Amino acid sequence: MKSWKAALGLAIVAAMAAPLALGTWQPQANAQSWIALTPELRASILAKLESSKNCRYFETQVETRDMLGLTASSDDIRDAVQCHREQDALRDGGEAQAYFSLPRYLAVNGGVALAGAFGAFGLAMALPALVRRTRRPGRRTKPQDAPI
């Protein structure tokens, strides 16, 4: 069997394994789009911020429990984080929402598979040539064969 056939087989296996090895095979949010605040949502956020004194109410709950040596409730922490996100959305006029993009997913995984295939093919072709180069026939390997 010729070496390029074995290298091609290894390249195919590497192309299939590369997305698995790098973790890009898992579908997850990989793109963002900007969602502007509607007037109704803006009014709702302003009302929440007014009632929480610009998120200070949630922060003091967490800080008080921390000072008393109690563990802060995950609900309190979540409310404080959500309040700050709403503050940011109000300041920016909207928010970025992550979503899954199939073309981007296919492009990333295709690129990873191609890189893995080319890398494995290149190594499979280059390594035997390097090994052959270092093991030249007629080369003395034993010290007793050396001339005195």
C-alpha positions in Angstrom: 0.0 0.0 0.0 1.4 3.4 -0.9 2.0 5.9 1.8 -0.3 8.5 0.4 -3.3 6.1 0.7 -2.5 5.5 4.4 -2.1 9.3 4.8 -5.4 9.9 3.1 -7.2 7.4 5.4 -5.6 9.1 8.4 -6.7 12.5 7.1 -10.3 11.3 6.8 -10.3 10.0 10.4 -8.7 13.2 11.6 -11.3 15.3 9.8 -14.1 13.4 11.5 -12.4 13.5 14.9 -11.3 17.1 15.0 -14.7 18.7 15.8 -15.1 16.2 18.5 -11.7 16.8 20.0 -12.1 20.6 19.9 -15.7 20.6 21.2 -17.1 22.5 18.2 -19.6 19.8 17.4 -22.0 20.9 20.1 -24.7 23.2 18.8 -24.7 26.4 20.9 -25.4 30.1 20.5 -22.7 31.3 18.1 -24.1 34.6 16.8 -25.7 37.8 18.2 -28.3 40.2 17.1 -29.2 43.6 18.5 -32.8 44.0 20.0 -33.9 47.6 20.5 -36.1 48.4 23.6 -39.7 49.0 22.8 -41.3 52.0 24.6 -43.4 49.5 26.8 -40.3 47.6 27.8 -38.4 50.8 28.5 -41.3 52.0 30.8 -41.3 48.7 32.6 -37.6 48.8 33.2 -37.8 52.3 34.5 -40.5 51.3 36.9 -38.5 48.4 38.2 -35.4 50.6 38.6 -37.4 53.2 40.5 -38.8 50.6 42.9 -35.4 49.1 43.5 -33.6 52.4 43.9 -31.4 51.8 40.8 -30.6 48.2 42.0 -29.4 49.3 45.4 -32.2 47.4 47.1 -30.9 44.0 45.7 -27.3 44.9 46.4 -28.0 45.7 50.1 -29.8 42.4 50.6 -26.8 40.5 49.3 -24.3 42.7 51.3 -26.3 42.5 54.5 -26.4 38.7 54.4 -22.7 38.7 53.6 -21.8 40.9 56.6 -24.0 38.7 58.9 -22.0 35.7 57.8 -25.0 34.2 56.0 -24.8 32.9 52.5 -26.7 35.0 50.1 -29.7 33.5 48.4 -29.2 32.6 44.7 -32.5 34.4 44.0 -31.1 37.6 45.5 -28.0 37.4 43.4 -30.0 36.6 40.3 -32.3 39.6 41.0 -29.3 41.9 41.4 -27.6 40.6 38.2 -30.9 40.9 36.3 -31.4 44.5 37.5 -27.9 45.5 36.4 -28.5 43.9 33.0 -31.7 45.9 32.7 -29.8 49.1 33.6 -27.3 48.3 30.9 -30.1 47.7 28.4 -31.7 51.0 29.3 -28.4 52.9 29.0 -27.6 51.2 25.6 -31.1 51.4 24.2 -31.3 47.6 23.7 -29.5 44.4 24.3 -27.6 41.8 22.3 -29.3 38.4 22.1 -27.4 35.3 21.3 -28.8 32.8 18.9 -27.8 29.7 17.0 -26.7 30.2 13.4 -26.5 27.0 11.3 -24.3 28.5 8.5 -21.8 29.7 11.0 -21.9 26.3 12.8 -21.2 24.5 9.6 -18.5 26.9 8.5 -16.6 26.5 11.9 -16.9 22.7 11.9 -15.9 22.5 8.3 -12.9 24.7 8.9 -11.9 22.6 11.9 -12.3 19.4 9.9 -10.3 20.7 7.0 -7.5 21.9 9.3 -7.4 18.5 11.0 -7.4 16.7 7.7 -4.6 18.8 6.2 -2.6 18.6 9.4 -2.9 14.8 9.7 -2.2 14.3 6.0 0.9 16.5 6.2 2.2 14.8 9.2 1.6 11.3 7.7 3.5 12.3 4.6 6.4 14.1 6.3 7.1 11.9 9.3 8.1 8.8 7.3 10.3 10.9 5.1 12.1 12.3 8.2 12.5 8.9 9.6 14.0 7.6 6.4 16.3 10.5 6.3 17.7 9.9 9.7 18.3 6.2 9.1 20.5 6.2 6.1 21.9 2.8 5.0 25.6 2.3 5.7 25.6 4.5 8.7 27.6 3.2 11.6 25.6 2.8 14.7 27.9 0.6 16.9 31.0 2.1 18.5 33.1 -1.0 17.8 32.6 -0.4 14.0 34.3 2.9 14.1 37.9 3.0 12.7 40.8 3.5 15.1 
